[in-house]
Amino acid sequence: GGFQGEGTDCKTADCPVSGAGDECTAPLMAYVGENAFETNTATPSDGDPDDSQCQGTYLDWNNSADIWFRYEATAPGSVHFTTCDGNSFDTSMVLYEDSCENQVACNGDGNGDSGCQDYYSAIDYNVIKGGTYYIRIGGWKGATGEGTLTIE
């Protein structure tokens, strides 16, 4: 497996290997706090997200190169997922629950966070303790770049 941060143990966790994050089958592990990513070397995953859950937020996926994270909720309640990063690009984000096919939310243009790039993504979602969530990050109309997924 690959290093997933201080205090992690690949003997008891599903740690990714080479190419981690490029497909949902080998996601990067996401933790509360900042999680760096880049989509410059990523490839588009099969199937564009359903933008009917986030109409009017300019998801505009267009077969975007994307990166996948997996987040295990340690407590129940509202979690804020955001790509707010003043040095990042115009992101689009999709949230899945329990599997890579069960889309529960999406966002193309968030608002309310401060210090962000002009167009970032943000999702607030009520998670279940112990639940597994997949976060898919791409770019508006195929944009790519580096950024930060922050989970609060």
C-alpha positions as CSV (number, residue, x, y, z in Angstrom):
1,G,0.0,0.0,0.0
2,G,0.9,3.7,0.0
3,F,1.5,6.0,2.9
4,Q,-1.8,7.6,4.0
5,G,-0.6,9.9,6.7
6,E,0.7,9.9,10.3
7,G,-0.9,7.3,12.5
8,T,-2.3,5.1,9.7
9,D,-1.6,1.4,9.4
10,C,-1.8,-0.4,6.0
11,K,-2.2,-3.7,7.8
12,T,-5.7,-2.7,9.0
13,A,-6.7,-0.2,6.4
14,D,-7.2,-0.4,2.6
15,C,-4.3,1.7,1.5
16,P,-4.0,2.5,-2.2
17,V,-1.2,1.5,-4.5
18,S,0.3,3.0,-7.6
19,G,-2.2,5.1,-9.6
20,A,-4.2,5.6,-6.4
21,G,-7.1,8.0,-6.7
22,D,-7.5,7.7,-10.5
23,E,-10.4,5.3,-10.2
24,C,-12.9,4.6,-7.5
25,T,-11.6,1.1,-7.2
26,A,-8.3,2.5,-5.7
27,P,-9.3,5.8,-4.0
28,L,-7.0,8.0,-1.9
29,M,-8.0,8.0,1.8
30,A,-9.5,11.3,2.9
31,Y,-9.4,12.5,6.5
32,V,-10.8,15.4,8.5
33,G,-8.7,18.4,7.5
34,E,-6.8,19.1,4.3
35,N,-6.2,16.5,1.6
36,A,-4.1,17.5,-1.3
37,F,-4.9,16.3,-4.8
38,E,-4.0,16.9,-8.5
39,T,-5.9,15.9,-11.6
40,N,-3.2,16.9,-14.2
41,T,-2.2,13.2,-14.5
42,A,-5.6,11.7,-13.9
43,T,-7.9,10.1,-16.5
44,P,-11.6,10.4,-16.9
45,S,-13.6,7.6,-15.0
46,D,-16.4,5.8,-16.8
47,G,-19.8,7.5,-16.6
48,D,-20.4,11.2,-16.0
49,P,-22.2,12.1,-12.8
50,D,-25.9,12.9,-12.7
51,D,-26.0,16.7,-12.6
52,S,-29.8,16.8,-11.8
53,Q,-28.9,16.8,-8.1
54,C,-27.0,20.1,-8.4
55,Q,-28.7,22.0,-11.2
56,G,-27.7,25.6,-11.4
57,T,-24.3,25.1,-9.9
58,Y,-22.4,24.6,-13.1
59,L,-21.1,21.0,-12.6
60,D,-20.5,20.7,-16.4
61,W,-18.5,17.5,-16.0
62,N,-17.8,16.9,-19.8
63,N,-15.8,13.6,-19.3
64,S,-13.5,15.4,-16.9
65,A,-10.2,13.9,-15.6
66,D,-11.0,13.1,-12.0
67,I,-9.6,11.9,-8.7
68,W,-11.4,9.8,-6.1
69,F,-11.2,9.9,-2.3
70,R,-12.7,7.5,0.3
71,Y,-13.8,9.0,3.6
72,E,-14.9,6.9,6.6
73,A,-17.1,9.0,8.9
74,T,-15.9,8.8,12.5
75,A,-19.0,10.6,13.9
76,P,-22.6,11.2,12.8
77,G,-23.7,14.7,11.6
78,S,-23.2,17.4,9.1
79,V,-19.8,17.3,7.2
80,H,-18.6,20.1,5.0
81,F,-16.6,18.9,1.9
82,T,-14.9,21.8,0.1
83,T,-12.3,22.4,-2.6
84,C,-11.8,26.0,-1.4
85,D,-8.1,26.7,-2.1
86,G,-7.0,30.2,-3.3
87,N,-4.3,28.5,-5.5
88,S,-6.6,25.9,-7.1
89,F,-8.7,25.6,-10.3
90,D,-12.4,25.6,-11.2
91,T,-13.4,22.3,-9.6
92,S,-16.6,20.2,-9.7
93,M,-17.3,17.6,-7.0
94,V,-19.6,14.6,-6.5
95,L,-20.4,12.7,-3.4
96,Y,-21.3,9.0,-3.3
97,E,-22.5,6.9,-0.3
98,D,-21.6,3.2,0.3
99,S,-20.5,2.6,-3.3
100,C,-19.1,4.4,-6.3
101,E,-22.5,4.2,-8.0
102,N,-24.8,5.7,-5.3
103,Q,-24.5,9.4,-6.0
104,V,-26.1,11.4,-3.2
105,A,-24.9,15.0,-3.9
106,C,-22.9,17.2,-6.3
107,N,-21.7,20.8,-6.7
108,G,-20.1,22.9,-9.3
109,D,-19.9,26.3,-7.7
110,G,-20.0,26.6,-3.9
111,N,-20.4,29.7,-1.8
112,G,-19.9,30.8,1.7
113,D,-16.3,29.8,2.2
114,S,-13.5,32.4,2.3
115,G,-10.1,32.6,0.7
116,C,-11.1,30.4,-2.2
117,Q,-10.4,30.4,-5.9
118,D,-13.1,32.2,-8.0
119,Y,-15.0,28.9,-8.5
120,Y,-14.8,26.0,-6.1
121,S,-17.1,23.2,-5.0
122,A,-18.7,22.6,-1.6
123,I,-21.1,20.0,-0.3
124,D,-22.7,19.8,3.2
125,Y,-24.0,16.3,3.9
126,N,-25.3,14.5,6.9
127,V,-23.1,11.4,7.4
128,I,-23.6,8.2,9.4
129,K,-20.9,7.2,11.9
130,G,-18.9,4.4,10.2
131,G,-20.4,5.2,6.8
132,T,-18.2,5.1,3.7
133,Y,-18.3,8.1,1.3
134,Y,-16.6,8.5,-2.0
135,I,-15.6,12.0,-3.2
136,R,-15.0,12.5,-6.9
137,I,-13.3,15.7,-7.9
138,G,-13.0,16.9,-11.5
139,G,-13.0,20.2,-13.3
140,W,-15.6,22.5,-14.9
141,K,-15.7,21.6,-18.6
142,G,-12.7,19.3,-18.1
143,A,-10.4,21.8,-16.3
144,T,-7.4,20.2,-14.4
145,G,-5.0,21.3,-11.8
146,E,-3.9,21.0,-8.2
147,G,-6.0,21.6,-5.2
148,T,-7.1,20.7,-1.7
149,L,-10.1,18.8,-0.5
150,T,-10.9,20.0,3.0
151,I,-13.3,18.0,5.3
152,E,-14.8,19.8,8.3
